[in-house]
Amino acid sequence: MRVTVRVPATSANLGPGFDTFGLALDLCNEVTVDTDAPPGVSWEGEGVDELPTDGSDMVSRTMASIASRMELPLPPLALHGVNRIPLARGLGSSSAAAVAGVVLASRILDLGIDGHHVEPTRGDAFSVFANAAEIEGHPDNAAPAAYGGITIVADGYVRRLEPHPDLHPVVLVPTVQLATFEARRALPERVALGDAVFNVAHGALMVDALTNDPELLRVALRDRLHQDARLELVPEMADAFHELRRRHVPVCVSGAGPSLLTFPLDDVGIPDEALHGPGGWRALPLAIRREGFAVDG
């Protein structure tokens, strides 16, 4: 049996939507398993020299976890990943791996939990999203990877929104990596009431900006809970962020960083000055992916 799954990159938080908002991007990892091939794990593309080949990677661990929960044995298999999502850059590579693992385990074990066209619902434990979020720990990334588009996760609910057609994201990916746990450790345990209110207001505005009026992104992307602390960890990221803001380009930290997610509008583009950080940046114009994962086999 041979099965291939493609899972998109995701950008979480989106400014004020800390641990809540997510966006699927049309940059997909592709993972294939083959139960008729000699067992083993191999990779190509992003992170080829960093990812383990001993079965301790996130895809393999997720598959093993699903099989264990169902009390079913996984057959010997060959796993090969083609990675296009940069690792440790705030683009949801771990959640993509977890979603891939759930889907592949479902297909191999005939569990029936890999229907990505199923509408998101509250408390649906028998879904790709719920399993991937529990295993990997980041529902705000797992939701758009599973359902595509714009997603909001809150108290067990997932709400998918259709993005405005004039949204054309560009992701700025630096050479430096930033582990999610390091970025989260930098955040304060308590926030001021005024800052919490600020984020609630701007989060509400974000919904309208992403679905109805992208011009509002210049204001709606502002945040007082997490971005400043994360920007301090990577000074070149902070320099580019503030230069973009100065030029009125809507920008936010993508996930935990260090990548930046920008939304160039008709009257402003990304200035060259923002791309001249140490070591350079990759500027990736990426469409919003309307669907989540896709599976063949």
Secondary structure, 3 states (H helix, E strand, C coil): CEEEEEEEEEEECCCCCCCCEEEEEEEEEEEEEECCCCCEEEEEECCCCCCCCCCCCHHHHHHHHHHHHCCCCCCCCEEEEEECCCCCCCCCHHHHHHHHHHHHHHHHHCCCCCCCCCCCCCCCCCCHHHHHHHHHCCHHHHHHHHHCCEEEEECCEEEEECCCCCCCCEEEEECCCCCHHHHHHCCCCCCCHHHHHHHHHHHHHHHHHHHCCHHHHHHHCCCCCCHHHHHCCCHHHHHHHHHHHHCCCCEEECCCCCCEEECCECCECCCHHHHCCCCCEEEEECCECCCCCEEEC
